Amino acid sequence: MRMITTGKTVICGLILSVLLGCENQSRLHDQQFLEAARLRDNAIQESNRLRNFEIRVESDPPGAMIEVDNDAQGRAPCIVKVEGRGDHRTTQPLGHLVTIQATPNQPGESVQRKFIMPGDKIPEHVFFNMYLSRKIPTIARG
C-alpha cells in the first residue's frame, strides 16, 4: 500500500509540475505578447508624429525661383521643408496638394509644377528641367 501512495504522490507531483510549468510558460508568453504590443504601439505613435522633411530642389539651368504652396523658398538649388508623418508621408487634409513650383529666370523657359498628393511619400529630391515647354494640344480636322 505504501508503494501505491508513493506512486500516486509521484503522479500528482508530475501533474502539478506540468501544470505549473504550463502556467509559467503561459505567463512568459503573456509577457512577450504585451512587450510586442507595446513596441507596436510605440512604432505606430512614432510613424504618426508630425515633423518637417527636407526636399532638395534643383533646376536646369540653376536659378529658377522655387515656391511651395505659393510661399517663396529661394532659387534652385535649395532645400524646402514639407510637413509629414514619421513614415515620410504627407499629412495634408483630403483634397489639399503640396505644390512645388519652379518659375524660370530666362526667356524661353516654362513655369513647372510638381504635386505631392495627400498620403504620398515625400521625395528627397525634386528636379525641374526648365527647358521643357508646355504643349497645347490641337484637334486634327479631317
C-alpha positions in Angstrom: 0.0 0.0 0.0 2.9 2.3 0.7 4.2 1.9 -2.8 0.8 2.9 -4.3 0.7 6.0 -2.2 4.3 6.9 -3.3 3.3 6.2 -6.9 0.2 8.5 -6.5 2.4 11.1 -5.0 4.8 10.9 -7.9 2.0 11.1 -10.4 0.4 14.1 -8.6 3.8 15.7 -8.4 4.3 15.2 -12.2 0.9 16.6 -12.9 1.5 19.6 -10.8 4.9 20.3 -12.3 3.4 20.1 -15.8 0.5 22.4 -14.8 2.8 24.9 -13.1 5.3 24.7 -16.0 2.5 25.4 -18.4 1.4 28.3 -16.2 4.9 29.7 -16.1 5.2 29.3 -19.9 1.8 31.0 -20.3 3.0 33.9 -18.1 6.1 34.2 -20.2 4.1 34.1 -23.4 1.7 36.8 -22.0 4.7 39.0 -21.1 6.2 38.6 -24.6 2.8 39.4 -26.1 2.5 42.5 -24.0 6.0 43.6 -24.9 5.4 43.1 -28.6 2.1 45.1 -28.4 3.9 47.9 -26.6 6.6 48.0 -29.2 4.0 48.0 -32.0 2.1 50.9 -30.3 5.3 52.9 -29.9 6.1 52.4 -33.6 2.6 53.5 -34.6 2.8 56.6 -32.5 6.3 57.4 -34.0 5.0 56.9 -37.5 2.1 59.3 -36.9 4.2 62.0 -35.2 4.5 65.1 -37.4 7.8 66.5 -38.5 9.4 68.5 -41.3 11.1 66.7 -44.1 13.6 68.3 -46.3 13.4 68.1 -50.1 16.4 69.1 -52.2 15.1 71.1 -55.3 17.3 71.6 -58.3 16.7 73.1 -61.7 18.5 73.0 -65.1 19.6 75.7 -65.6 20.0 76.6 -62.0 18.4 79.7 -60.6 14.7 79.1 -61.0 12.5 80.7 -58.3 11.1 77.9 -56.1 7.8 78.1 -54.2 6.0 75.7 -52.0 2.2 76.3 -51.8 2.7 79.8 -53.1 5.4 80.6 -50.5 8.7 81.7 -52.0 11.6 79.4 -50.8 14.5 80.8 -52.8 16.4 80.0 -56.0 17.3 76.5 -57.1 19.3 74.7 -55.9 17.7 75.0 -52.5 16.2 72.9 -49.6 12.5 73.2 -48.9 10.6 71.7 -46.0 7.3 69.8 -46.1 5.4 68.6 -43.0 4.8 64.9 -42.9 4.4 61.9 -40.7 7.3 59.7 -39.4 6.7 57.3 -42.3 7.6 60.1 -44.8 4.1 60.6 -46.0 2.2 63.9 -46.3 -0.5 64.7 -43.8 -2.4 67.3 -45.8 -6.2 67.0 -45.4 -8.1 65.3 -48.2 -8.1 67.5 -51.3 -5.0 69.6 -50.5 -1.9 69.1 -52.6 1.5 70.2 -51.8 2.6 72.2 -54.8 6.3 72.8 -55.6 6.6 75.4 -58.4 9.7 76.5 -60.4 9.4 79.9 -62.1 12.0 80.4 -64.9 14.6 83.2 -64.8 15.5 83.0 -68.5 13.4 83.6 -71.7 12.1 80.5 -73.5 11.6 78.5 -70.2 8.3 77.5 -68.8 6.8 77.5 -65.3 6.7 74.0 -64.0 4.9 72.4 -61.0 5.3 69.1 -59.1 2.5 67.9 -56.9 2.6 65.7 -53.7 -0.9 64.2 -53.2 -2.3 63.6 -49.7 -0.8 60.4 -48.3 2.0 60.3 -50.9 5.6 59.6 -49.9 7.6 62.8 -49.6 10.5 62.7 -52.1 14.1 63.6 -51.0 14.9 65.2 -54.4 12.9 67.1 -57.0 14.3 68.2 -60.3 12.9 70.7 -62.8 14.1 70.7 -66.4 13.3 74.3 -67.3 13.8 73.7 -71.0 10.6 71.7 -71.2 7.8 73.7 -72.7 4.1 73.3 -72.3 2.5 72.0 -75.5 -1.1 72.9 -76.3 -2.9 70.0 -77.9 -4.5 70.6 -81.3 -7.5 68.9 -82.8 -7.0 67.5 -86.2 -9.7 68.3 -88.6 -10.3 66.0 -91.5 
